């Protein structure tokens, strides 16, 4: 029986921190279980809190320019996410609503056009030369095979509009990220950003997409009320704490997006059985998702530094209000790891009686550092490995 793991990050996490944390979690799990499938659910960019009016509601939040360096940082951070989860953008596209399209005689529907472009992709001489220049040919072939067999591709196709240019470009970036991540893992080498962008642009052109930089994507997203991160215009204290607190508030008001993305990630993860590991707010989202409806194959839950029990005790848990109990389909095996010095972690045994086991650890750090120090604590990994086994 193959067991896979899905990791859900916590509050205030954005691209850079997610990439580092997910790599740590994946490597620690694979250290004792080589080859185990480990997937990540990165919700911070799409569903995390953002200042839609650039801080207009905050007194004294003065303007600052931003500029090219900030856009470059955003570009690099997003590529970091794609290296750990190449199908990330396709998964987000798959969560959208199918567009209303007009049938054109003699032309395939947009979804079929998009899938045909992927399935019939044959590298041109220019692309083959570019791949050969960096010795990436076999890794690109593996990426194409993996993409064609991924459920994310089929799901994204449902939302393709006429031309499907954004979908084709997302597929090109997915292929690029998969290719480079596989090459870096096996050869410990990496391309420059310019070489990476040239490869993505070439692949996009061969798929019939209109190449757009990440900065352009972010600009278009902002027009629809989506901003990648908070612009740093006030004091560092306000900016540092904004996403941390606001993510929780946004989840309480509009948490469906996080839960939908988590469910889709689980559904797209291969394996006979799945363990979900949720840190902080990610643990709350996991508990809510698994309590609201049965999620096939998920038979284990591990919450780390999570507030789920506290939310339930205070009547703030979305999925259950006391005295309602967890449903029978909720995973029978639930491990809750907490550190008493982490003021955002809570015990669960005496709240969800008979449904969860608490494990106390000592991260050796004061708050707030204790909240992020679990992944460097051997006691945490001893408990996780025992649970997985």
N, C-alpha and C positions, 0 to 999 in steps of 0.2 A: 504494500500500500504506500503510495507516494504522498508525502505531506509537504505542503507549501506554506509559506509565511507571507502575510501582508502586513506591512508596517504603516501606521498612521501617525503623522507628526502632531505636535501640540500647538498651543497658542503662540502667536507672535513670530512664528517661523516663516521665513521667506527663502528664496532660492539658494543662496550661499549656505546658510545654516542647514537647510534640508539636505543638500547634496552631501555635506560632511557627515551629518548624523546618519543618513541612510547608508552611506558607505561603511560606517562603523558597525551598524547593526547587521548589515549583510555579511561583512567579513567575519564577525564574531560567530554568527550562526553557521556559516560554511566552514569555519575552522574545525568544528566537530562533526559537521554533516556535509561533506563535500558534494557539490552538485545539487544541493537542495534549492528549489526555486524560491527566491525571495523577491517580492514585489513591493513597491512603495506607493502610497496614496498621497500625492502632494496637492493639497487643497489651498495652500496659503495664497497663491497668486490669483486663483480664480474666485475663491470664496472668502478669502480673508478680508478684514476691514480695510477701508481706504477712505481718504478724505476727498469726497467727490467735489467739494468746492474749494480745494486747496487750502483748507484750514480757515475758511471765512468765519466759522462759528467760534474760533478760539481767539480771545482777546490778545492783542499784541503779537499775533503770528505774522511777522513781517515777511515780505517777498524776498526771494533770492532767485538767482538766474537759472540754476540747473546747468544745462548746456551739453556740449558734446561728450565731455568726460563722463557725465552721469548716464547718458544714453549708452556709451560704450560699456559701462559697468553693468547696466541692465542686460545688454546683449550677452555678455560673458556669463552672467548669472543664469540666464535662461538656457544657454547651451549646457551649463553644468547640470541642470535638471534633465535635459534630453539625453545626456550621456548615461545617466542612471536609469532613465525610463524613456527610451526612444519613441514609444507610442503615446507619450503624454498628450501632445497636441491633438492627435487623432481621437483619443479618448474624449477630450473636451468637445471636439466637433461632433462626436457621436451622441453627446448629451443634448444637443440642440434639437429644435423641431424641424421636421422635414419641410422644405420650402414648397410653396405653390408654384409649379412650373407649367409652362405651356407646351403641349405636345407639338413637336415639329416633325412633319412627315419625312420619312427617310432618315431620321436621326434617332439614335438610342436615347432613352431617358438619362438624365444626368448621372444617376447612381451607376447605371451600367457603363456609361462612358468612362466614368472615373475608374471603376474596377477593371475595365478593359485596358485602360492606359497602364495600370499597374501590372496586370497579368501578361500583357504583350511587350513589356519593356525589354528591349534588346539594346545594350549599350552601343552607341555609335563609336566610330574610330576616335573621335575627339575625347569621349568619356573614357574609353579604354586606355588611351594614351595618358590621360590625367591620373587614372588609377594606377597604371604601371609606373608612373613617375614616383609614386609614393609606395609602391609595392602593396597595393590595397585590393587587388583584383579578387582574391579568394574571399576576403572579408566582405566585399560588396556583394558577391554572389550569395554568401550566407545571409546577408541582410535582406536581399530580395526574397529569398525563400521564406525567411521568417516573417516578413511583412505580408506576403501572400497568404500565409497560414494563420495570421493573427485575427482574432475576433474583432479587435479594434478597427481593422480595415473595413470589415463589413458594416459595422455600426456607423462609422464615419460616412460611408457611402450613402447611407439613407438621407443624410442632410446636405448632400451636394446640390448646389444650384446649377443653372445652365453654365456650362464651361468648367465649373468646378475648380477654378484657378486657385483659390485658397486651399482647397483640399489637396490639390496636386503639389502645391508648394510645401504644405505640411508633411506630405508623404516623402518629398525629397529631403526635407530636413530630418525626418525620421530615419531614412536610409543612411544619410550622412552620419548621424549620431551613432546608429547601430554599427556601422562600418568602423568608425574611428574608435569607439569604445572597445570593440572586439580586438582591434589591432593593438591598442594601448595595453589591454589586459594581457595579451600574449607576447608582446614584444617590448613593452615598457617604453614606447615612443609616442610622440604626439606631433601633430601638424601645427603650424602657426594659424592664427585666426584668419589671415588672408587666404591661405591655402584651403582651409575648411570652407570658407564662404564661396570660394571659386568652385569647389566641388559641389556644394549644395546648389549653386546657381546653374551649373551644367546639368545636374540631375533633374532639376525643376524644369529646365528648358526641354529636356527629352521627354518629360511627362506631359508637356503642354501647359505647364503652369506659368504664372507671371511672378517672377521672383520678387519677393519683398524682404527687406531687412527686418530684423527683429524690432528695430526702432520704429519702422513704419507700421508694423503690426501693433505695437503699443500705442502709437498715435491714433490708429483707427479704433483700438479698443477704448481709448479715453473718450472718444466721441460718443460712445455708448455707455459712459459712466463707469468704465473700468480703468483704474489707474494701478500701475504695477506696484508702486511703493509710495510711502509718504514722503513728500518733498521736505527736506530739512531746512526749515525756515525759522523756527523758534529756538528755544533753549534745548540743549541736548537731552535734558531730563524728560521733557514732554515728548520729544520725538522718539526717544528710546522706549518709553512706556506705552506709547499710543497703540501700536498693533497688539501688544500683549493683552491689554485690557479690552480693547475694542473688538478683537476677534471673539471673545467670549460673549460680549453683548450682541454682536451680529449673529452669532450662532443661535443664541436664545430666541432671537426674533425671526431669523431666516436660515435655519439650519438644514433645510431640505437639500440645498445644493451640495453641502459637504457629505451628507448621507448618501445622496444619489451617486456622487463620484466614488465614494467608498464601495458602495454596492457594485457599481460597474467594474471597479478594479478587482474586486473579489470574483465576480463572474468571469472576467477575462483571464484570471490566474489559473494555469493548469494544475492538476493534482487531484487525487482522490479525496483528500481531507485538507482543510485549511485552518491555520491558526492565525488569528488577528492579534497583532500587538499594537496597542494604542497608548501613546504618551500624552499625559495632560488632557487637553481638550479633545485630542484624538481618541482617548479612552472613553470620554463621554459620548462622542459621536458613535463609537463602536457599540457601546451599551444601548444607546437609543435605537440604532439600526437593527440590532439583533433582538431587541424587545418589541419593536413595532411590527415585524414580520419575519417569517422563517427565511433564512438565507441558506440554501442548500450547500452542503460540504463544510460549512464552518462549524466545527465541533469543539473548538478551544478558543478561549479569549484570555489575553494577558493585558492587564492595565498597569501602567507604570506612572507613578506620580500623578494620579488622576483624581478628579473631584466628583466622580459619578455618585459615590455613596453620600457625600455631603449634599449634592444637589437633590438627591432623593429624600434625604432626611429633612431638608428645608423646603420641600415642595417645589423645587425648581427643575427637576428632571423632566425633559419633554415627553419621554415615552411612558412614564409611570408616575402616578401620584399615590402616596400612602392613603389607604392601606392596600392598594392594588399590588399584587405580587408579580414577579417575573413569570412570563408564560412558559408552558411546558417545552416549547420549541427552542427556548433560549439555551445556548450551549451548556452542557452539564459540567464541563471543566472550565472554571474561571479562576485565574490566579491574579491577585492584586498585590503589587509591590509598592511599598511606601517607605519614606524616610521621615522620621519625626521632625527633623530639622527643616524639611521642605514644607513650608506652610501651605503649599498648593497640593499636597498629597494627603490622602485620608484612608482610614481603615474602612473595610467593607464587611467583614465577617459578621459583626453584630447588627448590621443594617439589612443585609440580604442573607438572612440566616439559612444555612444549609445549601447555599448556592455558590459560595465563593470562599477561597482560602487566602488569607493575608500572609505576606512574607515581609518582615521588617528588615531593612538594610540601613547601613550607615555610609553615606557618601563622603563623610569627612569634610563637608563644606557648610558654611553658613548659608542662610537664605539671602539672595535668590540663587546663588551659584548651585546650591544643593538640588534645585529643580532640573538643572541640565546635566548633572554629573552622573546620572545612573549608568550611562553607556560605557563609562570607564571604570565601573565597579565590578570586580570579579564575582562578588556575591550575587549581583543581579544576574549575571550570565550563568552562574551555577544553577540558580532557580529556574531560569528560562530553559536551559538545556534539559534539566530534569523533567520539566513539564512537557517539552516537545517529545522527549523520549517515551 
